Amino acid sequence: MASEGEDPDLALLEGVGRGEQAAVRRLLDARLPRILALARRLLADPDEAQDVAQETFLRAWKQAPSWRPGQARFDTWLHRVALNLCRDRLRRRRETIMAQPPEVIDAGPTGEGALLGVQIGGRIEAALAALPERQREAILLCHHQGLGNKEAAALLGVSVETLESLLGRGRRAMRAALADLMEAVR
């Protein structure tokens, strides 16, 4: 078990750097689900999220042999890479004009309950998507990825105080956008 200041991924990363397949598998098992979840939430496209996760781990494998402990925790660096790759893709999307919007097929269960869940989920996703980029990223990193404020602030390149301000503004905007849903639940 790693001590407080020690990177818990360091031993695995050293194994990856030596080409040990077991270390690669353990690192993927430990980190891939969170990186994939972040990319899915930011991109709202499972195929693009898979591509981002793959590129993130390709960069990790290339970096592993020369990783210098102490500069940043590996998990923080990995999230930074994924976040930057997602930002790049979102930027390219804004630049691409489509003749027709893509067809979205709902493969979920049918019925009134499922419809209500989809509608509420859609409203929440829309409210999240409507937030300014930095507020959305702060909320995703802290609430969906489970990162602490210090780690999320480092990822976004801001102070902890700035992150807390982004979270507060984002939460207020989400509450305002979803006020009617919150009233209906009460």
LUMBA-996165 format. One record per residue (C-alpha): residue in one letter; x, y, z; residue number from 1. Coordinates in steps of 0.1 Angstrom, whole numbers. Layout:
N
(pt "A",(X,Y,Z),NUM)
...
***
This chain:
186
(pt "M",(0,0,0),1)
(pt "A",(13,35,-9),2)
(pt "S",(20,60,18),3)
(pt "E",(2,94,16),4)
(pt "G",(27,112,-6),5)
(pt "E",(36,82,-27),6)
(pt "D",(20,75,-61),7)
(pt "P",(-1,43,-58),8)
(pt "D",(4,35,-95),9)
(pt "L",(42,37,-94),10)
(pt "A",(50,0,-90),11)
(pt "L",(25,-9,-118),12)
(pt "L",(39,19,-140),13)
(pt "E",(75,6,-135),14)
(pt "G",(62,-29,-146),15)
(pt "V",(45,-14,-176),16)
(pt "G",(78,4,-185),17)
(pt "R",(96,-30,-184),18)
(pt "G",(69,-45,-207),19)
(pt "E",(53,-68,-181),20)
(pt "Q",(19,-78,-195),21)
(pt "A",(5,-85,-160),22)
(pt "A",(13,-49,-150),23)
(pt "V",(-4,-36,-182),24)
(pt "R",(-35,-56,-174),25)
(pt "R",(-37,-45,-138),26)
(pt "L",(-32,-9,-148),27)
(pt "L",(-59,-11,-174),28)
(pt "D",(-83,-28,-150),29)
(pt "A",(-76,-1,-124),30)
(pt "R",(-77,30,-146),31)
(pt "L",(-96,23,-179),32)
(pt "P",(-132,24,-164),33)
(pt "R",(-127,60,-150),34)
(pt "I",(-109,73,-181),35)
(pt "L",(-137,58,-203),36)
(pt "A",(-164,73,-181),37)
(pt "L",(-148,107,-182),38)
(pt "A",(-146,106,-220),39)
(pt "R",(-182,93,-224),40)
(pt "R",(-195,121,-202),41)
(pt "L",(-175,148,-220),42)
(pt "L",(-180,136,-255),43)
(pt "A",(-215,119,-253),44)
(pt "D",(-203,95,-280),45)
(pt "P",(-192,60,-269),46)
(pt "D",(-171,54,-300),47)
(pt "E",(-152,86,-296),48)
(pt "A",(-148,78,-259),49)
(pt "Q",(-132,45,-268),50)
(pt "D",(-109,62,-292),51)
(pt "V",(-99,88,-265),52)
(pt "A",(-93,60,-239),53)
(pt "Q",(-72,41,-264),54)
(pt "E",(-51,71,-272),55)
(pt "T",(-47,80,-236),56)
(pt "F",(-33,46,-227),57)
(pt "L",(-11,45,-258),58)
(pt "R",(5,77,-245),59)
(pt "A",(8,62,-210),60)
(pt "W",(27,31,-224),61)
(pt "K",(51,55,-243),62)
(pt "Q",(56,76,-211),63)
(pt "A",(60,46,-187),64)
(pt "P",(97,39,-193),65)
(pt "S",(107,75,-187),66)
(pt "W",(81,83,-159),67)
(pt "R",(96,106,-133),68)
(pt "P",(79,101,-99),69)
(pt "G",(72,132,-78),70)
(pt "Q",(62,156,-105),71)
(pt "A",(26,144,-106),72)
(pt "R",(6,114,-96),73)
(pt "F",(2,91,-126),74)
(pt "D",(-36,90,-123),75)
(pt "T",(-37,128,-124),76)
(pt "W",(-15,129,-155),77)
(pt "L",(-37,102,-171),78)
(pt "H",(-68,122,-165),79)
(pt "R",(-51,154,-179),80)
(pt "V",(-42,135,-211),81)
(pt "A",(-78,122,-214),82)
(pt "L",(-93,157,-207),83)
(pt "N",(-70,173,-233),84)
(pt "L",(-79,147,-259),85)
(pt "C",(-116,153,-252),86)
(pt "R",(-112,190,-255),87)
(pt "D",(-94,186,-289),88)
(pt "R",(-123,164,-302),89)
(pt "L",(-149,189,-289),90)
(pt "R",(-130,217,-306),91)
(pt "R",(-130,198,-339),92)
(pt "R",(-167,191,-336),93)
(pt "R",(-175,228,-334),94)
(pt "E",(-155,233,-365),95)
(pt "T",(-173,205,-385),96)
(pt "I",(-206,215,-401),97)
(pt "M",(-229,185,-407),98)
(pt "A",(-255,183,-435),99)
(pt "Q",(-279,164,-412),100)
(pt "P",(-277,156,-375),101)
(pt "P",(-267,120,-367),102)
(pt "E",(-296,96,-361),103)
(pt "V",(-298,85,-324),104)
(pt "I",(-313,52,-317),105)
(pt "D",(-324,45,-281),106)
(pt "A",(-315,9,-273),107)
(pt "G",(-329,11,-237),108)
(pt "P",(-360,-5,-222),109)
(pt "T",(-394,7,-232),110)
(pt "G",(-422,17,-209),111)
(pt "E",(-433,47,-190),112)
(pt "G",(-407,44,-162),113)
(pt "A",(-379,40,-187),114)
(pt "L",(-392,70,-206),115)
(pt "L",(-393,91,-175),116)
(pt "G",(-358,81,-166),117)
(pt "V",(-346,89,-201),118)
(pt "Q",(-363,123,-200),119)
(pt "I",(-348,131,-166),120)
(pt "G",(-314,118,-176),121)
(pt "G",(-316,139,-208),122)
(pt "R",(-325,170,-189),123)
(pt "I",(-296,165,-166),124)
(pt "E",(-272,159,-195),125)
(pt "A",(-286,190,-213),126)
(pt "A",(-282,211,-182),127)
(pt "L",(-246,198,-178),128)
(pt "A",(-239,204,-215),129)
(pt "A",(-252,240,-212),130)
(pt "L",(-227,249,-185),131)
(pt "P",(-195,268,-195),132)
(pt "E",(-167,244,-203),133)
(pt "R",(-147,249,-171),134)
(pt "Q",(-177,245,-148),135)
(pt "R",(-188,213,-167),136)
(pt "E",(-153,199,-164),137)
(pt "A",(-150,207,-127),138)
(pt "I",(-184,190,-120),139)
(pt "L",(-175,160,-141),140)
(pt "L",(-141,156,-125),141)
(pt "C",(-153,160,-89),142)
(pt "H",(-188,145,-89),143)
(pt "H",(-186,119,-117),144)
(pt "Q",(-149,109,-116),145)
(pt "G",(-146,111,-78),146)
(pt "L",(-115,132,-78),147)
(pt "G",(-107,154,-48),148)
(pt "N",(-106,191,-52),149)
(pt "K",(-68,193,-51),150)
(pt "E",(-65,167,-79),151)
(pt "A",(-92,183,-100),152)
(pt "A",(-77,217,-96),153)
(pt "A",(-43,205,-107),154)
(pt "L",(-59,188,-137),155)
(pt "L",(-77,220,-147),156)
(pt "G",(-46,241,-140),157)
(pt "V",(-64,263,-114),158)
(pt "S",(-62,269,-77),159)
(pt "V",(-84,249,-53),160)
(pt "E",(-103,281,-45),161)
(pt "T",(-110,287,-82),162)
(pt "L",(-122,251,-86),163)
(pt "E",(-145,255,-56),164)
(pt "S",(-159,287,-73),165)
(pt "L",(-164,268,-106),166)
(pt "L",(-182,240,-87),167)
(pt "G",(-204,264,-69),168)
(pt "R",(-214,283,-100),169)
(pt "G",(-220,251,-119),170)
(pt "R",(-241,236,-91),171)
(pt "R",(-262,268,-89),172)
(pt "A",(-267,268,-127),173)
(pt "M",(-277,231,-126),174)
(pt "R",(-302,237,-98),175)
(pt "A",(-317,266,-117),176)
(pt "A",(-320,246,-149),177)
(pt "L",(-335,216,-131),178)
(pt "A",(-357,235,-106),179)
(pt "D",(-389,221,-120),180)
(pt "L",(-377,186,-116),181)
(pt "M",(-366,192,-81),182)
(pt "E",(-400,206,-72),183)
(pt "A",(-417,175,-87),184)
(pt "V",(-396,152,-66),185)
(pt "R",(-405,170,-33),186)
***
